[in-house]
Amino acid sequence: MANEELIYRITRAVYGRLGTGADERVVEQLVTDIYRAIEPVVENGQGSAAQERYPASSSSSSTAREREAREQGSEQRLIVSVFGLDHPGIVAGVSQVLAEADCSIIDINQTVVQGKFAMVIIADMSRARESATALKDRFRKEGDRLGVRIYAQREDLFNAMHRI
Amino acid sequence: MEYTQAEILQTVRMTEMEHLDIRTVTLGLSLRDCATDSIERTAERVREKIERTAGRLVKTVNEIGDEVGIRIANKRISLTPVSQIVEGARGEGSLLTLARAIDEAAGRVGVDFVGGYSALVHKGWTKSGGEFLDSIPEALAKTERLCSSVNVATSRAGINMDAVQRVGRLIKEMAERTRERGGLACAKFVCFANAVEDNPFMAGAFHGTGEPEAVINVGVSGPGVVNHAVRHAPKDLPLHELAELIKKLSFKLSRAGELVGREAARRMGLPFGIIDLSLAPTPVPGDSVAEIIEAMGFERAGTHGTTAALALLTDAVKKGGAMASGSVGGMSGAFIPVSEDAAMIEAARVGALSLDKLEAWTSVCSVGIDMVAVPGSTSAETISAIIADEMAVGVMNHKTTAVRIIPVPGREVGETVEFGGLLGSAPIMPVNTFSSEAFIRRGGRIPAPIHSLRN
């Protein structure tokens, strides 16, 4: 798992230097080269990289207030994770399902590395008109149509498993 | 984003690929207010109470599973030991009427097993209790979902060897009565030392007398998750670091279980009881306790050193669980049911795993001789002797131990018996052929150990 996170971080760093206009193929090649060069180091020190949070998120020591804010309504939020081979229309397809179910997107994080598509969406389902079962069923159908795997899980599961 | 991609991926991988599931949400239900002076009327009250209290259980739990995104494999009910609610009943109606009423009610509310056709006889039995024991084989043979257990020993009372002797005969009768189904009734019967009052796992679940009116208990599993982690850890990782790895995973599994349990309790309007974190294997490849042991560095589960490995595993699981939740209870260890664990079946088939090793494993996990098939020619006394050994391990070490053994009628060593579904299939394992008969026939009681005098 640490590896995918690392690849993501390398990709971000490369884009950061070259700008968003950079040639995709060049970026992909650079990321692959850098990753291969440091792979043995990563394998040995596995775990440490995975525990750091993204720079985008807040500081890693969470105060009681932060924790409270995080837990507030977390049973109303859905974490939708999408994995598969990249092709146009995946983001559109998934957000369409959410929109039709009256779920608004709170956060979205998407990346493509070597043709592999990974996206995580945090959605607010407090106004959702559909049950989780129905939503899940629609995600399954949409996933089949797009040729990707879509998993939807309540945010408090992640909160329970990964935060104390 | 609040969670790292690594964290999200880990959870998705656990739930979708490594079979992390909530093994059971078990509704514990008191039947004490159902007791009447007639078994028929008691049966009616029991039927009504189960259907009323557990009517929404399956639907509610399935909804939670869909929302949280974690599979909840089984929905079950555990009842007050039935022997205790028929004490005052006389006259019309047989115990079979009551057993069938429970079975039908369980079917109507959609649960796959209902536990609690049980008796606690670790020091003796009443007149009605004796009749109840004799009713168990027929009750299990003529119902589908009913599970039964008998507690024959505690660290406080010692081992009731009269009960051990009797249970040996009962097990033989169960096997005979379900001869054409490979002795299936025996798979629904557990004999305990130090039985746990809030165990959510079948077949040994019952709702203890110290429990509230109704309660939600949860059994979490996840051998697949631990197996994956151990397999992908460096081959030369020192054992204390391996223990640390397992402990951390167990923490996460327990937290997921507690989330589901509390939510289920809230929606059912019932108190939340305990979460039982026991690694319970399923026949699915990878979802195996034996594979975890093998991944630690053994050619086959059951060879020398595997008791130490299992000790490390159960202890790490307990430590992680205890840190994760203030409500850890039940068995909380590792289950080693031979027929339900693909790698265990294979280990028994190639002769790496013997009954003796399973008995040794009992000293470091919860249920030792579990779902073990032995030749149909095994005598009742030998079965009693196997039980006595297991009970001694539990009583002397102040821990729960149990036996679930199937003397498969007409089968011999080298053959296999199919139970289907979660119960899996089991190779017939050899038993020691030298007689224990004279010892078992003595009856009486093995006194409680000196350390029972703690006051």
Interface residues (C-beta under 8 A of the other chain):
Chain A: M1 A2 E4 E5 Y8 A50 Q51 E52 R53 Y54 A56 S57 R70 E75 I79 S81 F83 D107 N109 A118 V120 I122 S131 A132 T133 K136 R149 Y151 A152 Q153 R154 E155 D156 L157 F158 A160 M161 H162
Chain B: M1 E2 Y3 T4 Q5 A6 E7 I8 L9 Q10 T11 V12 R13 T15 E16 N62 E63 D66 E67 V68 G69 I70 K252 R255 A256 E258 L259 E263
